[in-house]
Amino acid sequence: MWKKEDGKPQGVPEISTAPAGATSTPSSSSAPIRETPREVPVSSNAAACISQGIKIKGEVTGSEDLFVDGQVDGKLNLTNGSLTIGPNGNVKADVTAREVIVRGKIEGKVSGRDKVQLWSTGQVTGEVTTDRLAIEDGAMLRGKVEAGKHPGKTGEAQAAAAAGGSSTGGKSSGPISLNSGTAAD
């Protein structure tokens, strides 16, 4: 005649102890039934984000991907990650990452171990060092660029000799042209 649910005060929801995937039969009680919270799957591909309106002064380091749409002043070092500067991003820092994608503004040294991409809205002022460089129409790049695979010491000695350097084995005194052709692969 009397049910256990009827003895509970009204307004207090009943918490189900059944697993999240289990189905339960609805009871005649008017109290809502809450399920136990489910675990949210964590994706290893999700990038960390410094969103618009956030300003960071100092050093940011890590090994994961990072999306910057805010402002960073200082140093950005992502040893194994990809750095994307969003269209609202403004970075005044020395940047080191496996891959750098620029849709906003960067002032400083940019070092992309694998590649650096400048989208049409991207602006870089400073020094760029990378194996591969891609620049879209409309992008702005002002500064020094070193792109391409770095030759071994024998290649450097041969280039120095060809440039009129001494044959005593000294280092090259000027920049060496590494690649000619298109900027994008």
N, C-alpha and C positions, 0 to 999 in steps of 0.2 A: 504494500500500500504506500508507504513512504519510501522515496528513493534517496540515495546518498546525495545526488546533485541538488535536491530541494533543500537540504540542510545548510548549504553554503549561502553566504550573504550575496544579495544581488549586486551586480556591477563588477564582481570579481571574475575575470575570465578563467576558464578552465584550461589548464595546460596539458596537452596530450603527451604521454610518454612513449607513444608508438614511434618507430623509426620514420624518417621523413618520407620514404617511399611507400609506406604501408597505408592502406586505405582503412578507414574506420566507418562504422555504421553511424549515421546521424542519430543523435538522441533527441528525445522529445523536449529537452530543456531549451530555453531561449538564450542561454549563455553562449557566447561565441567560443569556438574552439581554436586555439592557436597551436600551430605545429612548432616543433623544435626548429631553431634556425639552421638553415643548411649552410654548409661550408662553401664559401665563394672560391672557385678555382683560381689559383694564381698562375698567370701566364708568364713564362720566362721571356717572352718576346715583348712585353709591355715596356715602353720607354719611360724613364723618369721625366718629369716636366717642371720647368720653371715658367709659370704662366705669366701672361700680360699683367702688369701691375706689381709684380714681385721684383725687388731690387736686391742684388747680392753683391757685397764688396768682400773680396778675399779670394781664397783658393778653393776650387771645386775639383775633387778627384774622384775617380771611380773606374769600374771596368765594364759597366753596362751602358746601354744607349741613353742619350739625353736629348730632350727637346727643349730649347730655350726660346720663349716668346716674350720674356721680360728683359731685364737689364742685368748684366754681369760686368763688374769691374774687378780686374785682378788676374787670375790665372785659371784656365780650364784644362784638366788633364784626364783624358779617358783612355787608359792603356789599350783596352781591347774593344772599345765601344764606338758607336757612331754618334756624331754630334750633328744635330739639325738646328740651325738658327731659323726660327720662324719669321714670317713677314713683319711682325712687330718687334722682333728681337733686336737688341742693341748691345753688342759685346765690345768692351774695351779691355782686351786681355790677350795674353799669349795662349794660343789654342793648340793642343796636341791630342789627336785621336786617330783611330784606324781609318775613319771616313768622316769627312766634313761636308755638310750640305748647307749652303748659304742662301737663304731667301730674304734675310734682313741685312743688318749692318755689322761688320767686324772691323775693328781697328786693332792692329797688332800683328804678331807673328802667327801664321797659320801653318800647322804641320799636319798633313793628312798622310798617314803611312801608305794606305792603298790608293785613295783618290780624294780629290776636292772637286765639288760641283758648285758652280755659281748659277743660280736660276736667274731669270730675267729681272727679278726684283732685288737680287743680291748686290751688295756693295762691300768690297774689301779694300781697305787701305792698309798697306804694310807688306810684309814679306810672306810669300807662299812657297812651301816646299812640299812636293808630293811626287808619287810615281805617275799618276794619271790626273789630268786636269780637264774639266769640261766646263765651258762657258757658254751660256745661252745668249741669244740676241737681247740686248738691253741691259745686261749686267755690267757693273762697273768694277774694274780692277785697277788700282793705282799702287804701284810699288814694284818690288823685285819678285821674280818668279824663277824657281828652279823646279823643272818637271822632267820626269823620266827616270829610268833606272840608273843608279850610280855605277860607273864603270869600276873595275878592279884597279889595283895599283899599276899593273902593267899598262892598262889603257890610259891612265893618267900620265904616266911617263912618256908614252908614245905621243899623246896629245901635246905635252909640253915641248917635246922635241920638234914636232911638226909646227908648233907656234913660234919656234925660234928660241926656245929655252936652251939652257946649257946641257951638255951631254954628261955632266957629272952626277946626274941623278937627283937634282933639286926638285922641290915641289913647284907646281904650276903657279904663276903669279896672278893669273886672271881666271875669269869664269870659262868653263868648258861647255861648248854646245853639245848637249846630250842627244837630243832628238830633233828632227825637223819633220814637218808635216802637220797634220791636224791636231788640234788640242784635245779632241774627244776620241775615245776608242770606239 
